[in-house]
Amino acid sequence: MNTGQTIFSQIMSFIPKYEFDKRVIKYKGNYRIRQFSCWDQFLCMSFAQLTYRESLRDIEVCLNAQPNKLYHMGIKGNVTRTNIAHANWKRDWRIYAEFAQVLISHARKLYHDDPEFIVDLDSTVYALDATTIDLCLSLFPWAKFRKNKGAVKLHTLLDIHGSIPVFIEITTGLVHDVNILDVLIPEPGSFYIMDRAYLDYQRLYRIKENLGYFIIHAKKNMKFYRTQSKKVDKSTGLRCDQVIRLSVYKSLKCYPDKLRRVKYHDRETDKILVFLTNNFDIPALTVAELYRNRWRVGVSKEGRMIQPVEVRSRLKDSRPCSLGGAVAREQDGEALRQHSLKGGCAMLQVVTCSERRCSLVTRKIRWPSLSICVRRQQEVAI
């Protein structure tokens, strides 16, 4: 018999509840709330995220399967679909937005001495990129992108130390990537690594005026003239390290100061890459290595984020037994299997009580390896 804390309670013990309560008091999140507090809402939504719940009914059935364990998990309110839906609708979103920044600051401290970060720098290094998410225009008419297709853009500023997102902006698909630089507030002393889609000299000069540094992939048709050259070791892949100025009148007007141009040969892809930066102190090879670290955290060499992300639908109410990945009772498992064999759904996942419904509630403290987790997911999926 397990007499200790549940696994879910041990995970939630790392959450600074004092900081969460400060945001709740600030925005009066528990004003005139009797049963289902903001903390109960946070625990329920965290449980849904960790256990891959698919709907509000899924959360309700899963948690109420072991009602005696809810108190030990920290949930003191009544877990119902109505309470969760009402809390998600009425509670102030700024509570969780500010609390997310608190969690990000705690996580960044843990990755401060990341041994996998091969470049030795005291400054913070960010990777800025955007990815397009296609949407159905008939269901999302506000997401303007093409004539017959809708989309949104997810602009993300990623801290390379630990791959932690520190800034996310969601816009329609028509917004160009470079426009996000108008919203971003540069951090003094930090490096911003970007691809050529963000090449706008007026916006780059704004980063320089705010005492920030940028490393950007230059365009092939850039017009400039050289003012100084430094010797480089070509065996490392470097081809040149130059100090340049822009020669086109409009470009020079937007960026009147000098720039540093570094040419590098990537042996893996056999391509010549040219970088522009406003930092003249770090070695030229460090400039190239910083851009290579941008690829390591999940950004392809074409400038696209390639980290595997599971796109999940918004948690909402559903029928007791919905097909395509929702929770099913054990007695309904065989009926759902027969339905899937008849072509009722392309992929069916039956979650039984012994497998996942009580995984974070009643199991003892056993941390399975990655291979065991993958094997269990393959056994559950039909």
Steps between C-alpha positions, in 0.01 A plus 500: 500500500635841403509718811703786352416786270354438157720564200283793397539659844876461481507672160279784622720550805752673272240765414541818711147529640586822680569671168177360359297631795654846455364516143161372612475774765622762252225425246235383752478154349321345798252785547161353594626146435372233738601158369734498200796733559764615253747254649253215442462617142878509453541148642224359279641658184852389593374146551327515163821611330721239667262209433387606150134553580290586196187668639339636814304181545827314466645701790189451713482123449871451551525695825173379648604139441697531825312768700676409825835595346402851389574656839848349502556644152418847635158530335243606761220616270232303322636386163219525245480600138294804593750626756798455270325662203378792711847552647665497159248753377482740795844500664741777407757372248764740634535282810644216297689724258701660780540169681641348181770768501586401858538135398713600200734700724538198731569267207761731349700489823515121478654516151745778579796257498374277220792275394343438156535868408836490325558878481645657815315830539373685804226669298157356426457360149157501335379340178212681328284326244141453387299201382171491308207290623240427233133542597165446332377837373133407542552423871747784563396787271718747692822308413565668165780340297399387149185523294381152595717426802546650844805495724661655804865570568667405824790739565730354766806636677691200631772504763766263367602405855249220554275586200266706719251732324501846656275683255213376281280708274217359289393697192314432179685339213520830309735660756860483379766362732696825516206689653547317828815703560275801561336317793815344642682696771877437464687392812833685544803280458309208348551334161210458257556238229273536198475386140485726196122547530569750782750707302376857538775752566279750678376238746849355544631846582233525769644184661844660492372820661353291782848351563406160361690284252367323193635225276306472178538307177580752226335516159693430182417831333630717785698805381792610718861607499778367721689723743708242687595132481636264765701181459309175552592134530343342192544149641214575745260579216534879513553680175509866600441740790431853376379836622263649242264787436187499289530671163134545402362838607175373653674218686772734626236742621329224701829360637768771493749312717752232403428127493703184535484246217607138562511240224498135605512170312277231647662166427191297584287663229787632286347849498645847542319700769539874552409657834455860609546614858556818696732331752870553427642340818418129475709280267378443146468126560272570796264687269469191281467266797218707645307463178570126502359482854182647356467186290568274799198623697259404224526758222585361160766644274223647287377696803201285605432369846505121481446405863229231527189663646170321545223729382205434729149631477350735757365321806124503480199288586450171321280196501565226757678283244650707222714332237851588391698510824249580777455308822292186482375281779644149524169336411477714186846409375391205289216695339735781407747252354229352280400848390855583400530176301189595303656829397335715761823680580848504357674477837355392832661518842325322786615623840407252770496555873802279552710676237468878523194609691672457835860522386572823690266426791559151640824364358812476712804710428651322202662709232495293178761539231430653161490162325242371749281810445514455123417129534200577721366757255530245219312242708218744579459622140308262273 
